[in-house]
C-alpha cells in the first residue's frame, strides 16, 4: 500500500462542450495518467468523477460540518490520486517539475478551481471486501475522501482517539469496504484526510451512508461531536466513481 498520496481536485471550465470535455479526459487517461505512473517512486494513479452521495450525506455536508473561508480552489468535479512509496517521492523531483512535458501545460490549464495536496498514510485498515486486482492498482471502484482541519488543537486529540478507537475498527468490518486510510497533510491546505474505498457506490450508500454517516446528525453521538469540530475544504467529502483505470 502506498505511503504517500498526491491528490488533485478540479473542475473543467463552465460552458466547455461535451466534445472538449471528452477530449480532455481521453488525453488524461491515454497520456497524462500513464506518464505519472511511469515516474520513479510513483506506485499507482487513479482518476475519479464526482457523483455525490445520497440525501443523508447532503444533510451532513450542509448542516454538520464547517466550511473554510480560506481562498483555496473549489474544484470538485474530478479527483486525481497518485500513490507514492513515500510522500517525499512527490518532491524529488517536485510534482511541479514532474508535469513539465511538451503539450502538458496547455492541457492542464483547462482545469479550473484547482486544489492540490500531498498526504502521508497515518494509519490504514483493510475491509472485508477483497480488492479487484493485485497490489499497486490503486483505490477501488468507489471512494469517499474528506479533506479538512480541526477548529482547535484540543479537538485534534479527540479526532485521533475517534479514528483509532472507533472509525477504523468499524470500517474493518463494514460490508462493501475494501480499505480505509487516515491521512495526514504534508503540503497543501488540508491537515487531515480520510480515504474510504468501496466495492461500489451502491454498497457505500447501503452499508455506510444510510445507517452510519447519518449518525453525524444526532447530537448525542460521538460522531456528531467529532465532526462538528471539522472545517472542510469546498465540496468535501468527495464521493465518486473511478474512471481510470477503467472498471471491468
C-alpha angles and dihedrals in degrees: 000000000000116000095202129049127191111199127192122186118191149149131218118241116283112257094026110150121247088243093054091046091053091047090054092048092047090053091046092052099038100039116009102043094047089047091054092045090056094056115111112265094013109122106183144353126211129179123201136191118215114246103163127225134262130286094279092057091049089055091049092049094049102038112019106044130058123235127221120243091200117120100253130138114285099199114136109153094094137022123198115196126191124188124214136187085240136359086247090066087075090061102048092089098003119249088248091060093044093065096049100115134131110282095005097104093057093050097043092049087069088074116095134191087029118189123171136180141171120222138183123216109256097179137341142189133193118231126219094263114091122232116259092229139016130280117302097038096104132230125343134269095280131030144180115203124181123191119192153128130233123248097231138017090244091059090056089069093050090049092053092047092049094052094044098044103032124004101048095043088048093052091049088066101036117119111242095020116126098180144328126215125193107208133199121210119250099169132003135043101301120081093187137031137169125203117201119190122202136182090237143347088253092056090049092052095045101042104025115024105036099044100026120020088050088068086078087076092060107088092203093062127092088230091061094048093051096042091050087065094057127100109199134203117248111294094005127185097049112209118189153134127254116255097174129069082032119243115252 
